Amino acid sequence: MALRKYAGYAWNLISLVGMILAVTATGLIIGFLSYEGITGVEKPYLGLMTYFLFPGMLIVGLILVPLGAYLVREKRRKHPGEVIPPFPQVDFNDAHKRHLFIFFVIASIIFVLIVSVASLKGYEFTESTTFCGELCHVVMEPEHVAWRHSPHAKVKCVECHVGPGAAWYVKAKISGMRQLYAVVFKTYPETIETPIDNLRPARDTCEHCHWPEKFYAGRQKVFYHYAPNEQNTPREINMLINIGGTPKSEHAKGIHWHIGQEVTYVPTDRVRLNIPYVAVKEKDGTVTEYMSTETPLTKDQIAKSKKRVMDCLDCHNRPAHVYRSPGVEMDESFASSRIDSSLPYMKKVAVEILTRPYKSKEEAKAAIGKDLSEYYAKNYPAVAKAKEKEIKKAVQEVQDIYERNFFPGMKISWNTYPNHIGHFYTPGCFRCHDGKHKSATGKVISKDCNMCHTVLGQKQENIPAGTTPKEFVHPVDIGDEIKNINCSDCHSAGGQDVPGGEEHAKK
C-alpha cells in the first residue's frame, strides 16, 4: 500500500507496463554494451537489438508511464467527489513531491545518457561493414564475401557508397529504407543488378585515397599461369602496365589518359558492354566523335541518348567486389603453393568441377571433395596414396575457391558481373579499342595492345629459352586469329587459360 501511495497516479497497468519496459530495456542496453566492450565482438543482430530495439523499448516504456498517469488523473478529475486542478501543483515543501521531482531529474539524466550513447553507437553501427554486409546476409553475402577478399577489405562500405557530407548520408539512409523494405518483404531481385543507379561520382569518393595528381608512369606486373595439362605446366608473363602520368599534363598518355581528357560515351545496355559512340574533347576544345562501324547510331539517337562522362568506375567497375574465374584462382593457388602443382591434371579437373552447376554451396563442397579424391584414386592410385595430404589440402582450397566466387542462393557465379579491367574474360578495353570505332575524318580508336602494356619477358614452352618476344605470344599457335578476335571470345566461359579446352590441354 505504501508503494501504491508513493506511486500515485502511476499506479496503473499502463504505467506499470511502461516501467517494466523501461527498466528491462535499460538493463539490456547496459548489459549488451558491456558485453561488446569487453569481448570486442560485433554481431549484426546483437547490434540491431542493442542500438535500435532496446532503445525503442526504453522510449515506448517512458511514454507509457506518464500516459497511464494522465489517463488515471483525468478519470479521477471527472469523479464528483474529487477536486483536482487542471494542472499538477509542484510544491517542494511537500516531501513526497520533492522526492518525485528529484527522481524525475535523475531518471531524465540517465535516460538522456543511455539514449545518447545508444544513438551514437547506433550511428556507428549503421556505418559499419557488419551492418552493411551481414545483417541482410542472404542478399549481401556475395558482395560482402568478395569485399572481404579484395584489396579494399580495410575500407568501409560507406566510404565508397556514401562518402563524406550530410546530403549523401541522408540520401543513403532513404535508399536504405527502400532496401530494408525489399529485404523484409522479399521483393528484391534474385540477382542484384549493377551498375548501381545514382551512385555518387567516383571523384567524390575514390579520390580521397587515390590521388589523381600522383599517377605513376608505369607499373611492372608478373602474371603466373599454369596450363590445364598433366604437368600443370607453368607460364609467366612479365609486363609493364602503362598506367600513365599526371592526367593534367600536356604529355599525358597511357591508361589514365582517359580521365585526363573529357571522354563521353553512349552505352546501349545496362552493364555498359556495348558502346557504339565515343566523343573526346581535345585540348583545343574541339570534340572528336567516334562511331562503331558495325552498330552505328543515328544523329537523332545520339541526341536522345543519355551520355556518360568517363570516370574511374568505367574501368574499375568492381574495385571492391571482384569475383575471379576458377582458372585465375587455381593459378594463384599454385603460385602461392596452397595447391601442389605436381598433382597431375589438377588445374583441369578442379576447374571442370568448379564450373558445374550446383543448387547449393553444400552440394558443391560435397561434390568437390568426392570427385577430386575419386579422380586420383581411379586414374593415379599411386599419387593418391603417396600424396594423400596434398590432395586433401587441394580439396579444401578448391572448396574455398567455390565459397568465394559462387553463390547459388543469389544465382551469382564468378562471371555474373563483367569486370571491365583488362580484356581477358570480358571485352573490357576492347569495348572501345576494337579498331572499329571511326571518326568522320577516318581516325580509328586503336586496338594496339602496346598502348596499355609492354611485354618485358615471357616464359613458356613455345618460346625458345633466352629469347625475349617484343609482343605477346599466345601459348597455342592460333595464327592470325589472335589479331581478329578478342581474348574474351574464347576465355569468357571461364575455365582454362587456353582456348579450345581439352584439345589444347593435350598440347
C-alpha positions in Angstrom: 0.0 0.0 0.0 2.9 2.3 0.8 4.3 1.8 -2.7 0.9 2.4 -4.2 0.6 5.7 -2.3 4.1 6.8 -3.3 3.4 5.9 -7.0 0.2 8.0 -7.0 -1.3 8.3 -10.5 1.4 6.0 -11.9 -0.1 3.0 -10.1 -2.0 1.6 -13.1 -1.5 -1.2 -15.6 -0.3 1.1 -18.4 2.3 2.9 -16.4 3.5 -0.3 -14.7 4.0 -1.9 -18.1 5.9 1.2 -19.2 8.1 1.0 -16.1 8.9 -2.7 -16.7 9.7 -2.0 -20.4 12.0 0.9 -19.5 13.8 -0.8 -16.7 14.3 -4.0 -18.7 15.5 -2.1 -21.8 17.9 -0.1 -19.7 19.4 -3.2 -18.2 19.7 -4.9 -21.6 21.3 -1.9 -23.2 23.9 -1.6 -20.4 24.5 -5.4 -20.4 24.9 -5.7 -24.2 27.1 -2.6 -24.5 29.3 -4.1 -21.7 29.5 -7.4 -23.4 30.5 -5.8 -26.7 33.1 -3.6 -25.0 34.6 -6.5 -23.1 34.7 -9.1 -25.9 35.1 -6.7 -28.8 32.6 -8.9 -30.7 30.4 -7.0 -33.2 27.5 -9.1 -34.4 24.7 -7.8 -36.7 21.7 -9.0 -34.8 23.3 -8.1 -31.5 23.8 -4.6 -32.7 20.3 -4.4 -34.2 18.8 -5.1 -30.7 21.3 -3.0 -28.7 21.1 0.2 -30.8 17.5 0.0 -32.2 15.2 -2.5 -30.5 16.1 -1.9 -26.8 16.3 2.0 -27.1 12.9 1.8 -28.8 11.6 -0.3 -25.9 13.0 2.3 -23.5 11.4 5.2 -25.3 8.0 3.4 -25.5 8.2 2.5 -21.8 8.9 6.1 -20.8 6.0 7.3 -22.9 3.6 4.8 -21.3 4.4 5.8 -17.7 3.1 9.5 -18.0 0.4 8.4 -20.4 -1.1 6.0 -17.9 -0.7 8.5 -15.1 -2.5 11.1 -17.2 -5.4 8.8 -18.0 -5.9 7.9 -14.3 -5.7 11.6 -13.3 -8.3 12.6 -15.9 -10.6 9.8 -14.8 -10.4 11.0 -11.2 -11.0 14.6 -12.1 -14.4 13.5 -13.6 -15.4 11.9 -10.3 -17.8 14.2 -8.4 -16.1 13.6 -5.1 -12.6 14.6 -6.3 -11.3 18.2 -6.6 -8.3 18.1 -8.8 -6.9 21.2 -10.5 -6.3 21.1 -14.3 -2.5 21.2 -14.0 -0.2 19.5 -11.4 0.9 21.6 -8.5 4.6 21.4 -7.7 5.3 22.3 -4.1 8.9 21.4 -3.0 7.8 21.8 0.7 5.8 18.6 0.2 8.4 15.8 0.8 6.5 13.4 -1.5 6.5 15.8 -4.5 10.1 16.8 -3.8 11.3 13.2 -3.9 9.3 12.7 -7.1 10.9 15.7 -8.7 14.4 14.6 -7.7 13.7 11.1 -9.1 12.4 12.6 -12.3 15.6 14.7 -12.8 17.9 11.8 -12.1 15.8 9.4 -14.3 15.9 12.0 -17.1 19.7 12.4 -16.9 20.1 8.6 -17.0 17.6 8.4 -19.9 19.4 11.1 -21.9 22.8 9.5 -21.3 21.6 6.0 -22.3 19.7 7.2 -25.4 22.7 9.4 -26.4 25.2 6.6 -26.1 22.8 4.2 -28.0 22.2 6.8 -30.7 26.0 7.4 -31.2 26.7 3.7 -31.2 23.7 3.1 -33.5 25.1 5.7 -35.9 28.5 3.9 -35.9 26.8 0.6 -36.3 24.9 1.7 -39.4 28.2 2.8 -40.9 29.9 -0.5 -40.1 30.6 -3.3 -42.6 28.9 -5.7 -40.2 25.6 -3.7 -40.7 26.1 -3.4 -44.5 27.2 -6.9 -45.2 26.0 -9.3 -42.5 22.6 -8.0 -41.4 21.0 -8.8 -44.7 23.2 -11.9 -45.0 21.3 -13.7 -47.8 21.1 -10.7 -50.2 24.5 -9.1 -49.4 26.5 -12.3 -48.8 28.1 -12.4 -52.3 29.2 -8.7 -52.2 30.4 -9.0 -48.5 32.5 -12.1 -49.2 34.0 -10.5 -52.3 34.8 -7.3 -50.4 36.4 -9.3 -47.6 38.9 -10.8 -50.0 39.5 -7.7 -52.0 42.3 -5.1 -51.8 39.7 -2.7 -50.2 38.9 -5.0 -47.3 40.1 -2.3 -44.9 37.8 0.3 -46.4 34.3 0.6 -45.0 31.4 0.2 -47.4 30.1 3.7 -46.6 33.4 5.3 -47.6 32.8 4.3 -51.2 29.0 4.0 -51.3 28.2 7.2 -49.3 31.3 9.3 -48.8 31.6 12.4 -46.6 28.8 15.0 -46.1 25.3 15.1 -44.7 23.5 15.3 -48.0 24.7 11.9 -49.3 24.3 10.4 -45.8 20.6 11.3 -45.9 20.2 10.0 -49.5 21.9 6.8 -48.5 19.6 6.3 -45.5 16.5 7.0 -47.5 17.7 4.4 -50.1 18.4 2.1 -47.2 14.8 2.3 -46.1 13.7 1.1 -49.5 16.2 -1.7 -49.4 15.1 -2.7 -45.9 11.5 -3.0 -47.2 12.7 -5.1 -50.1 14.5 -7.5 -47.8 11.7 -7.8 -45.3 9.1 -8.4 -47.9 11.4 -10.3 -50.3 10.8 -8.0 -53.3 14.5 -7.8 -54.1 15.7 -9.3 -57.4 17.3 -12.7 -57.1 20.5 -11.3 -58.6 21.3 -7.7 -57.7 21.7 -5.6 -60.8 24.7 -3.4 -61.5 25.9 -0.8 -62.0 24.1 1.0 -59.1 21.8 3.7 -60.2 22.5 7.2 -58.9 25.9 6.2 -57.4 27.9 9.1 -56.1 30.6 10.2 -58.6 33.9 8.3 -58.2 35.8 11.5 -57.9 33.9 12.4 -54.7 34.9 9.1 -53.1 37.8 7.2 -54.7 40.0 10.3 -55.0 40.0 10.8 -51.2 42.6 8.0 -51.2 43.7 7.7 -54.8 45.5 11.0 -55.5 45.0 11.8 -59.3 47.9 14.2 -59.4 50.3 11.3 -58.5 49.7 8.6 -61.0 52.8 6.7 -61.9 54.1 6.4 -65.4 54.2 2.6 -65.3 53.9 -0.5 -63.1 55.6 -3.8 -63.6 53.5 -6.9 -63.0 54.2 -10.6 -63.4 51.3 -12.8 -64.4 51.6 -16.5 -63.5 49.6 -19.1 -65.4 49.5 -22.9 -65.4 48.4 -25.0 -68.4 45.5 -27.4 -67.9 47.6 -30.4 -68.8 49.1 -33.3 -66.9 52.1 -31.3 -65.7 50.2 -28.1 -64.9 53.0 -26.5 -67.0 53.8 -23.1 -65.6 53.9 -20.0 -67.8 55.0 -16.5 -66.9 54.3 -13.1 -68.5 56.3 -10.1 -67.3 54.6 -6.8 -68.3 55.0 -3.1 -67.8 51.5 -1.7 -67.4 51.4 1.8 -68.9 49.3 3.5 -66.3 50.2 7.0 -67.4 51.5 10.2 -66.0 49.7 13.1 -64.4 46.4 13.5 -66.2 46.6 17.3 -66.5 50.0 17.2 -68.1 50.1 18.2 -71.8 52.1 14.9 -72.4 49.6 12.7 -70.5 49.4 9.2 -72.1 48.8 5.7 -71.0 45.7 4.2 -69.4 44.9 7.2 -67.2 44.8 9.4 -70.2 41.1 8.6 -70.2 40.4 10.7 -67.1 42.9 13.4 -68.0 40.7 14.1 -71.1 37.0 14.5 -71.1 35.7 11.3 -72.7 31.9 10.9 -73.2 30.2 7.8 -74.5 26.8 6.2 -75.1 26.2 2.6 -73.9 23.3 0.7 -75.3 23.0 -1.8 -72.5 22.8 -1.5 -68.7 26.2 -3.1 -68.0 27.9 -0.8 -70.5 29.4 -3.6 -72.6 28.2 -2.2 -75.9 29.5 1.3 -76.7 28.7 2.4 -80.2 29.5 6.1 -79.7 32.5 7.8 -78.1 33.3 11.6 -78.0 36.7 13.0 -77.0 37.1 16.7 -76.0 40.5 17.7 -77.4 43.0 20.1 -75.8 41.8 22.9 -78.0 38.2 22.4 -77.1 37.1 20.7 -80.2 35.2 17.4 -80.0 36.1 14.3 -82.0 33.3 11.8 -82.3 33.9 8.1 -83.0 31.2 5.8 -84.2 31.1 2.0 -84.3 31.2 0.8 -87.9 29.2 -2.3 -87.0 26.4 -0.8 -84.9 26.3 2.9 -85.7 23.8 5.3 -84.1 21.9 8.0 -86.0 22.3 11.6 -85.1 18.8 11.5 -83.7 19.6 8.5 -81.5 22.8 10.2 -80.2 20.9 13.4 -79.4 18.2 11.4 -77.4 20.7 9.1 -75.6 21.9 9.7 -72.1 25.7 10.4 -72.4 28.1 9.4 -69.6 31.3 11.2 -68.8 34.0 8.5 -68.3 35.5 8.3 -64.8 37.3 5.7 -62.7 34.4 3.3 -62.4 34.1 2.9 -66.2 37.1 0.6 -66.0 37.4 -0.1 -62.2 33.8 -1.1 -62.0 34.4 -3.9 -59.5 37.1 -2.3 -57.3 36.0 -4.0 -54.0 33.7 -6.8 -55.2 35.7 -8.9 -57.6 34.7 -12.4 -58.4 37.6 -14.3 -60.0 37.5 -17.1 -62.5 38.3 -20.7 -61.4 41.4 -20.6 -63.8 42.8 -17.4 -62.1 42.1 -18.8 -58.7 43.9 -22.0 -59.5 46.9 -20.2 -60.9 47.3 -18.2 -57.7 46.9 -21.3 -55.6 49.7 -23.0 -57.5 51.9 -19.9 -57.4 51.5 -19.5 -53.6 51.9 -23.3 -53.0 48.4 -23.6 -51.5 48.0 -26.4 -54.0 50.7 -28.8 -55.1 51.3 -28.2 -58.8 52.8 -31.7 -59.2 49.3 -33.3 -58.9 48.6 -34.4 -62.4 45.8 -32.5 -64.2 44.9 -30.7 -61.0 44.0 -27.5 -62.7 42.0 -29.1 -65.5 40.0 -31.3 -63.2 39.4 -28.7 -60.5 38.2 -26.1 -63.0 35.8 -28.6 -64.6 34.3 -29.5 -61.2 34.1 -25.8 -60.1 32.2 -24.7 -63.3 29.4 -27.4 -63.0 26.0 -26.1 -61.9 25.1 -26.7 -58.2 21.9 -26.0 -56.3 23.7 -25.0 -53.1 27.1 -24.5 -51.6 26.8 -27.6 -49.5 26.2 -29.7 -52.7 29.2 -28.1 -54.4 31.5 -28.7 -51.5 30.4 -32.3 -51.2 31.0 -32.8 -55.0 34.4 -31.2 -54.9 35.5 -33.4 -52.0 34.2 -36.6 -53.6 35.1 -36.0 -57.2 38.6 -34.8 -56.8 39.5 -37.6 -54.4 37.9 -40.2 -56.7 39.7 -38.8 -59.7 43.1 -39.6 -58.3 42.1 -42.8 -56.7 40.9 -44.0 -60.1 43.4 -42.5 -62.5 46.5 -42.1 -60.4 46.3 -44.6 -57.5 50.0 -44.3 -56.7 49.7 -40.5 -56.5 46.6 -40.8 -54.3 48.4 -42.9 -51.9 51.7 -41.0 -51.8 50.1 -37.5 -51.7 47.0 -38.1 -49.6 47.7 -35.0 -47.5 48.4 -32.8 -50.6 45.1 -33.9 -52.2 43.1 -33.2 -49.0 44.7 -29.8 -48.8 43.9 -29.2 -52.5 40.2 -30.2 -51.9 40.0 -27.7 -49.1 41.5 -24.9 -51.3 39.2 -25.7 -54.2 36.2 -25.6 -51.8 37.3 -22.2 -50.6 37.6 -21.0 -54.2 33.9 -22.0 -54.7 33.0 -20.3 -51.4 34.5 -17.0 -52.6 33.2 -16.9 -56.1 29.9 -18.9 -56.4 26.6 -18.1 -54.6 23.8 -20.3 -55.8 21.3 -18.7 -53.4 21.5 -15.4 -55.3 22.2 -17.0 -58.7 25.7 -15.5 -58.8 28.9 -17.0 -60.1 32.3 -15.5 -60.9 31.2 -14.3 -64.3 27.8 -12.8 -63.5 29.2 -9.3 -63.3 31.6 -8.3 -66.1 34.8 -6.8 -64.9 36.0 -4.0 -67.3 39.6 -4.0 -66.1 41.7 -5.7 -68.8 40.2 -7.8 -71.6 40.8 -11.4 -70.7 37.4 -12.6 -69.6 35.2 -9.7 -70.8 35.7 -7.2 -73.6 36.9 -4.5 -71.2 39.2 -2.2 -73.1 38.0 -3.6 -76.4 34.6 -2.1 -75.8 36.0 1.0 -77.5 39.6 -0.1 -78.5 38.3 -2.7 -81.1 39.6 -1.0 -84.2 36.0 -0.5 -85.3 35.3 2.9 -83.9 36.0 5.5 -86.5 35.7 9.3 -86.7 34.3 11.3 -89.7 37.9 12.0 -90.8 38.8 8.3 -90.7 40.7 8.3 -87.4 40.3 5.0 -85.6 40.4 4.1 -81.9 43.4 1.8 -82.0 43.4 -1.8 -80.9 47.2 -1.7 -80.4 47.8 -3.5 -77.1 51.2 -1.8 -76.6 49.4 1.4 -75.9 48.5 0.0 -72.5 51.2 -2.5 -71.7 54.6 -3.7 -72.9 55.9 -7.2 -72.7 59.2 -7.3 -70.8 59.5 -11.1 -70.8 57.6 -14.2 -71.4 58.4 -17.8 -70.3 56.5 -20.7 -71.8 57.0 -23.9 -73.8 56.7 -22.4 -77.3 59.2 -19.6 -76.7 62.9 -20.6 -77.1 64.9 -20.1 -73.9 66.9 -16.9 -73.7 64.7 -15.0 -76.2 62.5 -12.0 -75.3 59.5 -11.5 -77.5 58.5 -8.0 -78.4 54.8 -8.8 -78.4 52.6 -11.2 -76.5 53.0 -14.8 -77.8 49.9 -17.0 -77.4 50.7 -20.3 -75.7 49.0 -22.2 -78.5 49.5 -21.2 -82.2 46.2 -19.8 -83.4 47.6 -18.0 -86.4 46.2 -14.6 -87.4 43.1 -15.2 -85.4 44.8 -13.6 -82.5 44.5 -10.3 -84.3 40.9 -10.8 -85.4 39.3 -11.9 -82.1 39.2 -10.7 -78.5 40.6 -12.8 -75.7 37.2 -12.9 -74.1 35.7 -14.6 -77.2 37.4 -17.8 -76.0 38.0 -17.2 -72.3 34.7 -15.9 -71.2 33.4 -19.4 -70.5 35.7 -19.2 -67.5 37.5 -22.5 -67.4 41.0 -22.9 -68.6 43.6 -20.3 -69.8 43.9 -21.9 -73.2 41.0 -21.7 -75.7 39.8 -25.0 -77.1 39.5 -26.9 -73.8 40.7 -30.5 -73.9 42.3 -30.2 -77.4 44.7 -27.5 -76.2 45.1 -29.2 -72.9 46.6 -32.2 -74.7 49.2 -30.0 -76.2 
